[in-house]
Every structure is written in structure tokens, then in C-alpha cells.
Amino acid sequence: ALQAGNHSISANVNSKVSTENTIVVAKPTPIKSNNTGKLGEKGVVNNIAMTMGDTSNLQSGDQLGITVTITDAFHNGLTEINTHTINLDGFNGKPVWKDEGDGSYTTTITLTEIGSKD
């Protein structure tokens, strides 16, 4: 799991304890995607997560914000993904995705149907 942030460390060797120091672990830097590599390699898509804005009480004609976050096996956000390959199953439109430069891609869609798509 990602452990970005400040961490206190010290060493204990032969009953001698070092002074405590703080190290700073930075969040992974977004990198350009590698669409020719193998799963598990740096820059190759490993995880895709989707979040949406508030979905309560939506009606046909309402707008819904969607964010897709794409990372590699090292939790680096992947940039410069071909956004035409991001599909929303059950949605008939062609969303326009914006690369936020951090591995996340955002779009807003207009809902055109009512009911659930189970």
C-alpha cells in the first residue's frame, strides 16, 4: 500500500538506538503510459478506478461528473492515455475526457434515460 507522507525512523543495533529521523515519502509522480509493456511493468495500466458525483435523485437530462483514475503497479498515475479507449458500458454517448495530468480523467455526461441499467 502507498505510504506517502512523513515517517519517523530509528535503528536499534546491538542494544544501541540511533536518534530518530524523519523521512518524507512523496506520492508517486504521474508518468506517461506505456502501452507496449507487460502487466506489472512501470507505466502499464494495472488499476482503473471510477468515481462519480452525487447520484441521488438524478433524472433524465441531469448532468453527472465522472472521474476515472488509471495507475500502474507502482501506483503511478498514468497520463496521455488514449481517452477514446475509456468506455462507459450502458452509455450511448461519446464523452469527452480531460486528462488532469495526474492519472485522472474527468468528463461530464448528460443522462438520457430513467431507471436502472442492471
N, CA, C and O of each residue as an XYZ file, in Angstrom:
472
protein
N       0.840     -1.188      0.000
C       0.000      0.000      0.000
C       0.877      1.240      0.000
O       1.983      1.235      0.540
N       0.376      2.287     -0.605
C       1.099      3.541     -0.690
C       1.256      4.144      0.694
O       0.281      4.250      1.437
N       2.476      4.541      1.051
C       2.761      5.103      2.367
C       3.359      6.501      2.245
O       4.325      6.818      2.938
N       2.805      7.337      1.380
C       3.315      8.693      1.219
C       3.106      9.487      2.499
O       2.128      9.280      3.217
N       4.030     10.394      2.779
C       3.918     11.249      3.961
C       5.205     11.239      4.758
O       6.236     10.758      4.289
N       5.137     11.771      5.964
C       6.294     11.832      6.853
C       6.338     10.579      7.719
O       5.317     10.145      8.252
N       7.530     10.001      7.856
C       7.708      8.791      8.661
C       8.934      8.962      9.550
O       9.994      9.386      9.091
N       8.774      8.629     10.819
C       9.892      8.676     11.759
C      10.587      7.322     11.744
O       9.938      6.276     11.779
N      11.929      7.356     11.690
C      12.684      6.110     11.677
C      13.837      6.192     12.676
O      14.361      7.268     12.966
N      14.205      5.055     13.178
C      15.391      4.929     14.015
C      15.871      3.492     13.888
O      15.130      2.614     13.446
N      17.110      3.265     14.278
C      17.668      1.918     14.197
C      18.096      1.470     15.593
O      18.526      2.277     16.417
N      17.967      0.162     15.838
C      18.396     -0.435     17.095
C      19.309     -1.599     16.737
O      18.856     -2.632     16.242
N      20.618     -1.415     16.998
C      21.600     -2.434     16.664
C      22.438     -2.720     17.908
O      23.046     -1.820     18.487
N      22.456     -3.990     18.305
C      23.235     -4.398     19.482
C      22.918     -3.527     20.698
O      23.813     -3.081     21.416
N      21.642     -3.300     20.905
C      21.131     -2.521     22.045
C      21.499     -1.041     21.986
O      21.320     -0.331     22.976
N      21.993     -0.570     20.885
C      22.277      0.863     20.712
C      21.230      1.436     19.764
O      21.018      0.927     18.664
N      20.584      2.501     20.212
C      19.490      3.109     19.452
C      19.966      4.421     18.840
O      20.556      5.263     19.517
N      19.703      4.575     17.570
C      20.068      5.823     16.891
C      19.073      6.914     17.247
O      18.017      6.655     17.823
N      19.429      8.126     16.895
C      18.470      9.217     17.059
C      17.369      9.035     16.018
O      17.583      8.445     14.960
N      16.205      9.547     16.339
C      15.074      9.423     15.426
C      15.180     10.490     14.343
O      15.477     11.651     14.626
N      14.938     10.089     13.121
C      14.935     10.997     11.972
C      13.607     10.866     11.246
O      12.911      9.857     11.350
N      13.280     11.913     10.510
C      12.056     11.909      9.725
C      12.420     11.810      8.252
O      13.261     12.562      7.759
N      11.788     10.887      7.560
C      11.938     10.817      6.113
C      10.602     11.180      5.486
O       9.541     10.918      6.054
N      10.667     11.774      4.332
C       9.456     12.165      3.621
C       9.342     11.295      2.380
O      10.231     11.287      1.528
N       8.244     10.567      2.287
C       7.978      9.733      1.120
C       6.947     10.471      0.269
O       5.819     10.705      0.701
N       7.353     10.829     -0.939
C       6.476     11.584     -1.834
C       5.488     10.654     -2.527
O       5.756      9.469     -2.722
N       4.340     11.217     -2.894
C       3.389     10.461     -3.709
C       4.051     10.160     -5.044
O       4.901     10.926     -5.496
N       3.676      9.057     -5.681
C       4.253      8.753     -6.994
C       3.980      9.881     -7.981
O       2.906     10.483     -7.971
N       4.943     10.154     -8.816
C       4.807     11.175     -9.847
C       4.072     10.587    -11.037
O       4.413      9.499    -11.501
N       3.060     11.300    -11.539
C       2.385     10.795    -12.741
C       3.377     10.624    -13.883
O       4.285     11.437    -14.056
N       3.197      9.567    -14.657
C       4.085      9.285    -15.779
C       3.267      8.965    -17.022
O       2.083      8.638    -16.940
N       3.916      9.066    -18.162
C       3.270      8.734    -19.429
C       3.023      7.230    -19.485
O       3.871      6.433    -19.083
N       1.861      6.860    -19.984
C       1.531      5.433    -20.067
C       2.421      4.709    -21.071
O       2.890      5.290    -22.049
N       2.636      3.439    -20.804
C       3.439      2.574    -21.667
C       2.490      1.521    -22.226
O       2.184      0.540    -21.548
N       2.030      1.714    -23.442
C       1.042      0.785    -23.998
C       1.675     -0.391    -24.731
O       0.976     -1.158    -25.393
N       2.991     -0.536    -24.618
C       3.638     -1.680    -25.260
C       4.283     -2.619    -24.241
O       4.821     -3.663    -24.611
N       4.229     -2.249    -22.955
C       4.854     -3.078    -21.920
C       3.954     -4.215    -21.464
O       2.855     -4.418    -21.980
N       4.456     -4.944    -20.485
C       3.722     -6.084    -19.930
C       3.157     -5.714    -18.569
O       3.701     -4.856    -17.875
N       2.066     -6.363    -18.191
C       1.429     -6.133    -16.903
C       2.460     -6.235    -15.792
O       3.260     -7.170    -15.759
N       2.440     -5.274    -14.888
C       3.383     -5.245    -13.779
C       4.570     -4.342    -14.025
O       5.311     -4.032    -13.092
N       4.770     -3.907    -15.272
C       5.877     -3.006    -15.588
C       5.457     -1.562    -15.336
O       4.272     -1.229    -15.352
N       6.448     -0.719    -15.105
C       6.218      0.701    -14.896
C       5.516      1.298    -16.120
O       5.934      1.086    -17.258
N       4.445      2.045    -15.861
C       3.737      2.737    -16.934
C       2.643      1.930    -17.608
O       1.910      2.460    -18.443
N       2.519      0.649    -17.258
C       1.489     -0.203    -17.865
C       0.251     -0.177    -16.967
O       0.360     -0.306    -15.748
N      -0.913     -0.012    -17.569
C      -2.159      0.053    -16.803
C      -2.302     -1.185    -15.921
O      -2.232     -2.319    -16.394
N      -2.503     -0.938    -14.630
C      -2.697     -2.011    -13.662
C      -4.042     -1.886    -12.954
O      -4.670     -2.890    -12.618
N      -4.481     -0.644    -12.730
C      -5.724     -0.431    -11.987
C      -6.489      0.746    -12.576
O      -5.905      1.765    -12.943
N      -7.803      0.585    -12.659
C      -8.692      1.650    -13.117
C      -9.794      1.781    -12.079
O     -10.491      0.813    -11.773
N      -9.947      2.981    -11.541
C     -10.996      3.239    -10.549
C     -11.879      4.368    -11.060
O     -11.393      5.332    -11.652
N     -13.178      4.239    -10.825
C     -14.114      5.265    -11.276
C     -14.897      5.806    -10.087
O     -15.379      5.047     -9.246
N     -15.015      7.126    -10.030
C     -15.861      7.769     -9.033
C     -16.821      8.699     -9.760
O     -16.536      9.193    -10.851
N     -17.968      8.922     -9.123
C     -18.986      9.783     -9.719
C     -19.420     10.828     -8.710
O     -19.244     10.666     -7.503
N     -19.986     11.890     -9.225
C     -20.582     12.892     -8.360
C     -21.822     12.312     -7.692
O     -22.099     11.120     -7.819
N     -22.556     13.143     -6.992
C     -23.763     12.725     -6.277
C     -24.766     12.120     -7.257
O     -25.157     12.757     -8.235
N     -25.171     10.892     -6.983
C     -26.106     10.200     -7.886
C     -27.524     10.131     -7.322
O     -28.396      9.503     -7.923
N     -27.764     10.764     -6.185
C     -29.110     10.703     -5.611
C     -30.050     11.650     -6.356
O     -29.687     12.773     -6.706
N     -31.236     11.173     -6.580
C     -32.323     11.948     -7.189
C     -32.018     12.454     -8.590
O     -32.508     13.513     -8.983
N     -31.219     11.720     -9.344
C     -30.932     12.134    -10.708
C     -32.122     11.844    -11.616
O     -32.875     10.896    -11.395
N     -32.273     12.665    -12.626
C     -33.345     12.497    -13.598
C     -32.756     12.616    -14.999
O     -31.652     13.128    -15.184
N     -33.506     12.138    -15.968
C     -33.074     12.284    -17.352
C     -32.865     13.765    -17.636
O     -33.699     14.597    -17.276
N     -31.757     14.089    -18.279
C     -31.407     15.475    -18.575
C     -30.416     16.058    -17.587
O     -29.782     17.073    -17.878
N     -30.268     15.432    -16.412
C     -29.288     15.903    -15.425
C     -27.873     15.576    -15.890
O     -27.662     14.680    -16.707
N     -26.916     16.315    -15.358
C     -25.514     16.060    -15.674
C     -24.852     15.335    -14.515
O     -25.172     15.560    -13.348
N     -23.919     14.458    -14.868
C     -23.193     13.663    -13.881
C     -21.704     13.748    -14.178
O     -21.262     13.433    -15.284
N     -20.935     14.174    -13.183
C     -19.483     14.220    -13.316
C     -18.886     12.857    -13.007
O     -19.290     12.195    -12.051
N     -17.925     12.442    -13.818
C     -17.274     11.138    -13.653
C     -15.762     11.349    -13.696
O     -15.244     12.094    -14.528
N     -15.070     10.677    -12.782
C     -13.607     10.688    -12.775
C     -13.105      9.259    -12.859
O     -13.535      8.397    -12.093
N     -12.203      9.011    -13.781
C     -11.548      7.709    -13.914
C     -10.076      7.926    -13.578
O      -9.422      8.794    -14.156
N      -9.559      7.133    -12.641
C      -8.155      7.221    -12.251
C      -7.448      5.953    -12.693
O      -7.894      4.847    -12.387
N      -6.341      6.114    -13.414
C      -5.622      4.986    -14.008
C      -4.195      4.983    -13.461
O      -3.483      5.982    -13.556
N      -3.783      3.844    -12.887
C      -2.450      3.738    -12.295
C      -1.752      2.466    -12.742
O      -2.383      1.517    -13.207
N      -0.413      2.470    -12.588
C       0.362      1.266    -12.873
C       0.554      0.468    -11.581
O      -0.001      0.826    -10.542
N       1.331     -0.601    -11.643
C       1.530     -1.480    -10.484
C       2.262     -0.778     -9.345
O       2.261     -1.271     -8.217
N       2.887      0.369     -9.625
C       3.631      1.107     -8.607
C       2.853      2.323     -8.112
O       3.409      3.195     -7.444
N       1.566      2.374     -8.443
C       0.646      3.452     -8.042
C       0.963      4.785     -8.698
O       0.517      5.827     -8.219
N       1.731      4.772     -9.793
C       1.957      5.995    -10.553
C       0.701      6.291    -11.363
O       0.178      5.408    -12.044
N       0.216      7.527    -11.294
C      -0.873      7.932    -12.170
C      -0.376      7.946    -13.596
O       0.739      8.397    -13.856
N      -1.185      7.459    -14.532
C      -0.760      7.375    -15.932
C      -1.400      8.490    -16.746
O      -2.619      8.663    -16.744
N      -0.555      9.242    -17.440
C      -1.024     10.342    -18.272
C      -0.932      9.952    -19.740
O      -0.325      8.945    -20.103
N      -1.546     10.771    -20.562
C      -1.527     10.607    -22.017
C      -2.135      9.283    -22.476
O      -1.700      8.700    -23.470
N      -3.139      8.818    -21.744
C      -3.913      7.644    -22.165
C      -4.765      8.049    -23.374
O      -5.250      9.179    -23.434
N      -4.947      7.153    -24.322
C      -5.864      7.399    -25.432
C      -7.279      7.361    -24.857
O      -7.825      6.284    -24.618
N      -7.865      8.522    -24.638
C      -9.164      8.589    -23.955
C     -10.306      7.987    -24.773
O     -11.388      7.745    -24.238
N     -10.077      7.748    -26.049
C     -11.120      7.093    -26.858
C     -11.303      5.638    -26.436
O     -12.289      5.001    -26.807
N     -10.352      5.113    -25.659
C     -10.466      3.728    -25.191
C     -11.181      3.623    -23.846
O     -11.381      2.516    -23.346
N     -11.571      4.753    -23.249
C     -12.325      4.723    -21.990
C     -13.799      4.597    -22.346
O     -14.396      5.520    -22.901
N     -14.377      3.450    -22.023
C     -15.777      3.186    -22.361
C     -16.638      3.165    -21.108
O     -16.230      2.651    -20.067
N     -17.821      3.725    -21.221
C     -18.808      3.664    -20.149
C     -19.919      2.728    -20.620
O     -20.813      3.137    -21.360
N     -19.856      1.475    -20.186
C     -20.870      0.498    -20.599
C     -22.265      1.008    -20.248
O     -22.495      1.487    -19.138
N     -23.178      0.906    -21.183
C     -24.556      1.314    -20.963
C     -24.827      2.771    -21.311
O     -25.981      3.202    -21.301
N     -23.790      3.532    -21.617
C     -23.970      4.926    -22.013
C     -23.745      5.013    -23.512
O     -22.706      4.589    -24.018
N     -24.718      5.562    -24.214
C     -24.666      5.576    -25.675
C     -23.906      6.757    -26.265
O     -23.599      6.754    -27.458
N     -23.599      7.756    -25.463
C     -22.897      8.931    -25.976
C     -21.398      8.699    -26.082
O     -20.894      7.621    -25.768
N     -20.708      9.723    -26.525
C     -19.245      9.689    -26.626
C     -18.694     10.796    -25.736
O     -18.538     11.933    -26.181
N     -18.399     10.465    -24.471
C     -17.914     11.507    -23.555
C     -16.575     12.075    -24.008
O     -15.757     11.379    -24.610
N     -16.374     13.331    -23.710
C     -15.093     13.986    -23.966
C     -14.346     13.995    -22.635
O     -14.779     14.631    -21.674
N     -13.225     13.284    -22.590
C     -12.443     13.140    -21.362
C     -11.337     14.181    -21.323
O     -10.724     14.491    -22.344
N     -11.088     14.722    -20.128
C      -9.989     15.668    -19.930
C      -8.919     14.987    -19.096
O      -9.197     14.474    -18.012
N      -7.693     14.985    -19.604
C      -6.545     14.448    -18.871
C      -6.143     15.499    -17.845
O      -5.706     16.589    -18.216
N      -6.285     15.186    -16.559
C      -5.982     16.140    -15.500
C      -4.487     16.206    -15.182
O      -4.068     17.013    -14.351
N      -3.673     15.360    -15.841
C      -2.236     15.406    -15.668
C      -1.711     14.669    -14.449
O      -0.514     14.708    -14.165
N      -2.604     13.996    -13.723
C      -2.194     13.281    -12.513
C      -2.615     11.810    -12.526
O      -2.549     11.125    -11.506
N      -3.044     11.343    -13.686
C      -3.538      9.971    -13.800
C      -5.049      9.891    -13.726
O      -5.624      8.806    -13.815
N      -5.699     11.043    -13.563
C      -7.165     11.037    -13.542
C      -7.692     11.732    -14.799
O      -7.073     12.638    -15.355
N      -8.849     11.266    -15.207
C      -9.511     11.761    -16.410
C     -10.945     12.073    -16.024
O     -11.609     11.252    -15.392
N     -11.429     13.250    -16.397
C     -12.767     13.660    -15.991
C     -13.644     13.940    -17.200
O     -13.170     14.321    -18.271
N     -14.923     13.739    -16.993
C     -15.916     14.076    -18.008
C     -17.228     14.377    -17.303
O     -17.420     14.021    -16.141
N     -18.110     15.026    -18.009
C     -19.479     15.246    -17.537
C     -20.400     14.731    -18.618
O     -20.282     15.106    -19.785
N     -21.326     13.860    -18.219
C     -22.282     13.322    -19.190
C     -23.684     13.809    -18.841
O     -23.991     14.100    -17.685
N     -24.509     13.889    -19.849
C     -25.918     14.208    -19.643
C     -26.697     12.906    -19.672
O     -26.613     12.142    -20.634
N     -27.451     12.658    -18.620
C     -28.234     11.422    -18.535
C     -29.418     11.497    -19.480
O     -30.103     12.517    -19.557
N     -29.654     10.405    -20.203
C     -30.699     10.418    -21.235
C     -31.787      9.391    -20.988
O     -32.744      9.315    -21.759
N     -31.665      8.598    -19.928
C     -32.666      7.566    -19.651
C     -33.008      7.602    -18.175
O     -32.275      8.171    -17.366
N     -34.149      6.979    -17.827
C     -34.500      6.837    -16.421
C     -34.540      5.353    -16.083
O     -34.654      4.511    -16.974
N     -34.446      5.039    -14.813
C     -34.432      3.641    -14.380
C     -33.008      3.163    -14.196
O     -32.060      3.938    -14.320
N     -32.863      1.888    -13.900
C     -31.518      1.337    -13.668
C     -31.101      0.486    -14.852
O     -31.942     -0.021    -15.595
N     -29.811      0.336    -15.020
C     -29.232     -0.465    -16.103
C     -28.614     -1.701    -15.506
O     -27.404     -1.898    -15.615
N     -29.414     -2.542    -14.877
C     -28.885     -3.751    -14.231
C     -28.702     -4.864    -15.215
O     -28.266     -5.953    -14.842
